[in-house]
Amino acid sequence: MGEQQGRRSAPTLHDVAREAGVSLATASRSLNGSARRVKDEYRARVLEAAARLNYAPNLSAQAVARGRTNAIGIIVSDITDPYFAGVAGGVFRAAESAGLVATIAVSGRDAAKEAQLVGALRGQKPRGLVLVGSRVADAAVTRRLERQLAEFAEDGGRVALVSQQGLAFDTVSFENRAGARELATRLAELGYRRFCVLAGPETLVTATERTEGFLAGIADAGLPADAARVVRGAFTRDGGYAAAGDALEHGERPELIFAANDVMAVGAMARLRDEGLEPGADVAVAGFDDIATLRDVTPGLTTVRLPLDQGGVAAVDLILTGDGASPTALTLPGHVVLRASTPPRL
């Protein structure tokens, strides 16, 4: 009995509101990610009071009270890929700013597993789900995913995709075709005439869009259709390494290798070196995404810069502000960045 009397009861939301000198409603909105805005001054006071009191919200109680926890679930294809890490970073930053808890799950680039993860996260009653990754050209898998997401939305959850448009949910997409098309045009202007495209899997929509855009840019430059050879490989560093090897072993050596994402391009540069060739000098290399790790790549990699962090922030904003009545489609542009890996050939 003495031990029970010595225990201190856990602080409540009322305690936090009293400590911060604000109303209970203001304290609740500050901590629970309400869509209603709270003055920064009040929110800071509430957060400081919660920290002093060691207050932790009861997520289970929240779920019972309003049918949803104070959480956002994120599903990415590969958290080790800087592309997905960049978008997820934006999601986490925006979620924290809104007073939400973000949790992450990884599908391992398995489209079927992505649908399974949606089903598993639904049971945790998150406020919203953010799916980050390319759609696949598999109608059956897409239908399963759509069904899981639709049931989640019908139950009061909000969905946002950072992906291609096409599903009936709020979507943030990047201009893959346009960015790759502009890149090809700029490279042709630098004097390149013989290309190899490391295209990624045919089933991956992102890879297809970027490959098609690049080939269109070559056509825009007045180059013949056979100016670019397409080699398929996994959308990874090792995939780029292997695909670059195929490109070097079969056919005439290309003047420039374009990889459909930066991690493939990094793998291609490693393969060139292993073959005794210098990237940028013997064979030029370009990528797509402008991932943060390119700061450590030599020579600097020409690429198409995508606002990855902004894409994650925009997805959370759609979850918090969207009405769910009709899907919102937001497209973010890419920008060509020319670096030392593609020196002029004129």
C-alpha positions as CSV (number, residue, x, y, z in Angstrom):
1,M,0.0,0.0,0.0
2,G,2.8,2.4,0.8
3,E,4.4,1.6,-2.6
4,Q,1.1,2.5,-4.3
5,Q,0.8,5.8,-2.4
6,G,4.4,6.6,-3.3
7,R,3.7,6.2,-7.0
8,R,2.9,9.4,-8.9
9,S,0.0,9.2,-11.4
10,A,0.8,9.8,-15.0
11,P,0.3,13.4,-16.1
12,T,-2.9,14.1,-18.0
13,L,-3.7,16.6,-20.8
14,H,-5.4,18.7,-18.1
15,D,-2.1,18.9,-16.3
16,V,-0.3,20.0,-19.5
17,A,-3.0,22.7,-20.2
18,R,-2.7,24.1,-16.7
19,E,1.1,24.1,-16.8
20,A,1.1,25.9,-20.2
21,G,-1.6,28.3,-19.1
22,V,-3.8,27.5,-22.1
23,S,-7.2,26.0,-22.5
24,L,-7.7,22.2,-22.7
25,A,-8.8,22.6,-26.3
26,T,-5.6,24.5,-27.3
27,A,-3.5,21.9,-25.5
28,S,-5.3,19.1,-27.4
29,R,-4.9,20.7,-30.8
30,S,-1.2,21.4,-30.2
31,L,-0.4,17.8,-29.3
32,N,-2.9,15.9,-31.4
33,G,-2.2,17.2,-34.9
34,S,-5.5,19.0,-35.3
35,A,-6.1,20.6,-38.7
36,R,-7.1,23.8,-36.8
37,R,-4.2,26.2,-36.5
38,V,-2.8,27.0,-33.1
39,K,-0.6,30.1,-32.6
40,D,3.1,29.2,-32.6
41,E,3.5,30.8,-29.2
42,Y,0.8,28.7,-27.6
43,R,1.9,25.5,-29.3
44,A,5.5,26.1,-28.1
45,R,4.3,26.6,-24.5
46,V,2.2,23.4,-24.7
47,L,5.1,21.3,-26.1
48,E,7.5,22.7,-23.4
49,A,4.9,21.9,-20.7
50,A,4.4,18.4,-22.0
51,A,8.2,17.8,-22.0
52,R,8.6,19.1,-18.4
53,L,5.8,16.9,-17.2
54,N,6.9,13.9,-19.3
55,Y,3.4,13.7,-20.8
56,A,2.7,11.0,-23.4
57,P,-0.6,11.0,-25.3
58,N,-2.6,7.8,-25.0
59,L,-2.9,6.8,-28.7
60,S,-5.3,3.9,-27.9
61,A,-7.6,6.3,-26.1
62,Q,-7.5,8.7,-29.1
63,A,-8.4,5.9,-31.4
64,V,-11.4,5.0,-29.4
65,A,-12.5,8.6,-29.0
66,R,-12.2,9.7,-32.6
67,G,-11.7,6.5,-34.5
68,R,-8.1,7.4,-35.5
69,T,-4.7,7.5,-33.8
70,N,-2.5,10.6,-34.0
71,A,-0.2,8.9,-36.5
72,I,0.6,8.8,-40.2
73,G,1.9,5.6,-41.8
74,I,4.5,5.7,-44.6
75,I,5.1,2.9,-47.0
76,V,8.3,3.1,-49.1
77,S,9.8,0.7,-51.5
78,D,13.4,0.8,-50.2
79,I,14.5,3.0,-47.2
80,T,18.2,2.5,-48.2
81,D,17.5,4.2,-51.5
82,P,18.2,8.0,-51.0
83,Y,15.2,8.8,-53.3
84,F,12.8,7.2,-50.8
85,A,14.7,8.5,-47.8
86,G,14.4,12.0,-49.2
87,V,10.7,11.9,-49.6
88,A,10.2,10.1,-46.2
89,G,12.3,12.9,-44.6
90,G,9.8,15.4,-45.9
91,V,6.9,13.4,-44.5
92,F,8.5,13.1,-41.1
93,R,9.3,16.8,-41.0
94,A,5.8,17.8,-41.9
95,A,4.2,15.3,-39.5
96,E,6.3,16.5,-36.6
97,S,5.4,20.1,-37.4
98,A,1.7,19.1,-37.3
99,G,2.1,17.2,-34.0
100,L,1.7,13.8,-35.6
101,V,3.7,10.6,-35.1
102,A,5.0,9.0,-38.3
103,T,5.8,5.3,-38.7
104,I,7.4,3.7,-41.6
105,A,7.1,0.3,-43.4
106,V,9.2,-1.0,-46.3
107,S,7.8,-3.1,-49.1
108,G,11.2,-4.2,-50.5
109,R,10.1,-3.2,-54.0
110,D,7.4,-5.9,-53.9
111,A,4.1,-4.5,-55.2
112,A,2.1,-7.3,-53.7
113,K,3.7,-6.7,-50.3
114,E,2.8,-3.0,-50.5
115,A,-0.9,-4.0,-50.5
116,Q,-0.4,-6.3,-47.6
117,L,1.3,-3.5,-45.6
118,V,-1.7,-1.2,-46.2
119,G,-3.9,-3.9,-44.8
120,A,-1.7,-4.3,-41.7
121,L,-1.4,-0.5,-41.1
122,R,-5.2,-0.1,-41.4
123,G,-5.5,-2.2,-38.2
124,Q,-3.5,0.5,-36.4
125,K,-6.0,3.2,-37.2
126,P,-3.6,5.9,-38.4
127,R,-4.9,9.2,-39.4
128,G,-3.4,8.9,-42.9
129,L,-1.3,6.8,-45.1
130,V,1.5,8.0,-47.5
131,L,2.6,5.6,-50.2
132,V,5.9,6.5,-51.8
133,G,7.0,4.6,-54.9
134,S,6.3,3.9,-58.5
135,R,3.2,2.1,-59.6
136,V,3.7,-1.2,-61.5
137,A,2.2,-2.4,-64.7
138,D,0.3,-5.2,-63.0
139,A,-3.5,-4.8,-63.1
140,A,-4.3,-7.5,-60.5
141,V,-1.8,-6.0,-57.9
142,T,-3.1,-2.5,-58.6
143,R,-6.7,-3.6,-58.0
144,R,-5.7,-5.2,-54.6
145,L,-4.0,-2.1,-53.6
146,E,-6.8,0.2,-54.6
147,R,-9.3,-2.0,-52.7
148,Q,-7.2,-1.8,-49.5
149,L,-6.8,2.0,-49.8
150,A,-10.5,2.5,-50.6
151,E,-11.6,0.5,-47.5
152,F,-9.2,2.6,-45.4
153,A,-10.6,5.8,-46.8
154,E,-14.2,4.6,-46.3
155,D,-13.3,4.0,-42.7
156,G,-12.3,7.7,-42.2
157,G,-8.6,7.5,-43.1
158,R,-6.8,9.8,-45.5
159,V,-4.6,8.6,-48.3
160,A,-1.8,10.5,-50.3
161,L,0.5,9.0,-52.9
162,V,3.9,10.2,-53.9
163,S,3.8,8.4,-57.2
164,Q,2.2,8.5,-60.7
165,Q,-1.3,9.8,-61.1
166,G,-4.0,7.3,-62.0
167,L,-5.4,6.0,-58.7
168,A,-8.4,7.7,-57.2
169,F,-6.5,9.3,-54.3
170,D,-4.6,12.5,-53.7
171,T,-1.3,12.2,-55.5
172,V,2.0,14.1,-55.6
173,S,3.9,13.3,-58.8
174,F,7.1,14.4,-60.4
175,E,7.6,15.3,-64.0
176,N,9.6,12.3,-65.0
177,R,9.0,12.4,-68.8
178,A,9.5,16.2,-69.1
179,G,12.7,16.1,-67.0
180,A,14.3,13.3,-68.9
181,R,13.3,14.8,-72.2
182,E,14.9,18.1,-71.3
183,L,18.0,16.3,-70.1
184,A,18.4,14.5,-73.4
185,T,18.0,17.7,-75.3
186,R,20.7,19.5,-73.2
187,L,23.1,16.6,-73.7
188,A,22.6,16.6,-77.4
189,E,23.4,20.3,-77.4
190,L,26.7,19.4,-75.7
191,G,27.6,17.3,-78.7
192,Y,26.6,13.7,-77.6
193,R,25.4,11.5,-80.4
194,R,25.6,7.9,-79.1
195,F,23.7,7.0,-76.0
196,C,22.9,4.0,-73.8
197,V,19.9,4.1,-71.5
198,L,20.0,2.0,-68.3
199,A,16.2,1.8,-68.1
200,G,15.2,-0.2,-65.1
201,P,12.5,-2.9,-65.1
202,E,9.8,-2.7,-67.8
203,T,7.1,-3.2,-65.1
204,L,8.1,0.0,-63.2
205,V,6.2,3.0,-64.4
206,T,8.8,5.5,-63.2
207,A,11.5,3.8,-65.2
208,T,9.3,3.7,-68.3
209,E,8.4,7.3,-68.1
210,R,12.0,8.4,-67.8
211,T,13.1,6.2,-70.6
212,E,10.4,7.3,-72.9
213,G,11.1,11.0,-72.0
214,F,14.8,10.6,-72.7
215,L,14.2,8.9,-76.1
216,A,11.7,11.7,-77.0
217,G,14.4,14.3,-76.2
218,I,16.8,12.5,-78.5
219,A,14.2,12.6,-81.3
220,D,13.6,16.3,-80.6
221,A,17.3,16.9,-81.2
222,G,17.0,15.3,-84.7
223,L,19.0,12.2,-83.8
224,P,18.1,8.9,-85.4
225,A,16.1,6.3,-83.4
226,D,19.2,4.0,-83.1
227,A,21.2,6.8,-81.4
228,A,20.2,5.3,-78.1
229,R,20.4,1.7,-77.0
230,V,18.2,0.5,-74.1
231,V,19.5,-1.9,-71.5
232,R,17.3,-3.2,-68.7
233,G,18.4,-3.7,-65.1
234,A,17.3,-3.5,-61.5
235,F,16.5,0.0,-60.2
236,T,19.4,-0.2,-57.8
237,R,23.1,0.5,-57.6
238,D,24.0,-3.1,-58.4
239,G,21.4,-3.1,-61.2
240,G,23.2,-0.1,-62.7
241,Y,26.6,-1.8,-62.3
242,A,25.4,-5.0,-64.1
243,A,23.5,-3.1,-66.8
244,A,26.6,-0.9,-67.6
245,G,28.6,-4.0,-68.0
246,D,26.1,-5.3,-70.5
247,A,26.3,-2.0,-72.4
248,L,30.1,-2.2,-72.6
249,E,30.2,-5.9,-73.6
250,H,27.7,-5.7,-76.4
251,G,27.8,-3.2,-79.2
252,E,29.8,0.0,-79.8
253,R,30.9,1.8,-76.7
254,P,28.4,4.6,-76.0
255,E,29.5,8.2,-75.6
256,L,27.1,8.7,-72.7
257,I,25.2,6.4,-70.3
258,F,21.9,7.7,-69.0
259,A,20.7,5.8,-66.0
260,A,17.0,6.2,-65.1
261,N,17.9,7.0,-61.5
262,D,21.0,8.2,-59.6
263,V,21.7,5.0,-57.8
264,M,21.9,3.1,-61.1
265,A,24.2,5.9,-62.4
266,V,26.5,5.5,-59.4
267,G,26.7,1.8,-60.1
268,A,27.4,2.5,-63.7
269,M,30.3,4.8,-62.8
270,A,31.8,2.0,-60.6
271,R,31.6,-0.4,-63.4
272,L,33.3,2.0,-65.8
273,R,36.2,2.3,-63.4
274,D,36.4,-1.5,-62.9
275,E,36.7,-1.7,-66.7
276,G,39.5,0.8,-66.8
277,L,37.4,3.7,-68.0
278,E,37.1,7.1,-66.5
279,P,33.6,8.4,-66.0
280,G,33.2,11.8,-67.7
281,A,36.4,11.4,-69.7
282,D,36.0,8.1,-71.5
283,V,32.3,7.7,-71.1
284,A,29.9,10.4,-69.9
285,V,27.3,9.5,-67.3
286,A,24.0,11.1,-66.3
287,G,21.3,10.1,-63.8
288,F,17.9,11.3,-62.4
289,D,16.7,12.5,-59.0
290,D,19.7,14.5,-57.6
291,I,19.9,12.5,-54.4
292,A,21.8,14.0,-51.4
293,T,24.6,11.4,-51.6
294,L,25.7,12.8,-55.0
295,R,27.7,15.4,-53.0
296,D,30.3,12.7,-52.4
297,V,30.4,11.4,-56.0
298,T,33.4,12.2,-58.3
299,P,33.1,13.5,-60.9
300,G,29.9,15.4,-60.1
301,L,27.0,13.7,-61.7
302,T,24.7,15.4,-64.2
303,T,21.1,14.7,-63.3
304,V,17.6,15.9,-63.0
305,R,16.9,17.5,-59.6
306,L,13.6,16.5,-58.1
307,P,12.2,18.3,-55.0
308,L,12.0,15.0,-53.0
309,D,11.6,16.6,-49.5
310,Q,8.9,18.9,-50.9
311,G,7.0,16.0,-52.2
312,G,6.8,14.4,-48.8
313,V,5.7,17.7,-47.2
314,A,3.0,18.1,-49.8
315,A,1.7,14.6,-49.2
316,V,1.2,15.3,-45.5
317,D,-0.5,18.6,-46.3
318,L,-3.0,16.8,-48.6
319,I,-3.8,14.4,-45.7
320,L,-4.4,17.3,-43.3
321,T,-6.3,19.7,-45.6
322,G,-7.9,17.5,-48.3
323,D,-11.6,17.0,-48.2
324,G,-11.6,13.6,-49.8
325,A,-14.4,14.6,-52.1
326,S,-12.3,14.4,-55.3
327,P,-8.7,13.5,-55.7
328,T,-6.1,16.3,-55.9
329,A,-3.3,15.9,-58.4
330,L,-0.1,17.9,-57.7
331,T,2.8,17.8,-60.1
332,L,6.3,19.0,-59.1
333,P,8.8,19.8,-61.8
334,G,12.4,18.6,-62.2
335,H,15.3,20.7,-63.2
336,V,18.4,19.6,-65.2
337,V,21.7,20.0,-63.4
338,L,24.8,19.7,-65.6
339,R,28.0,18.7,-63.9
340,A,31.4,17.4,-64.7
341,S,30.3,13.8,-65.6
342,T,29.0,15.2,-69.0
343,P,31.6,17.6,-70.3
344,P,30.9,19.3,-73.7
345,R,32.1,17.3,-76.7
346,L,31.8,20.3,-79.2
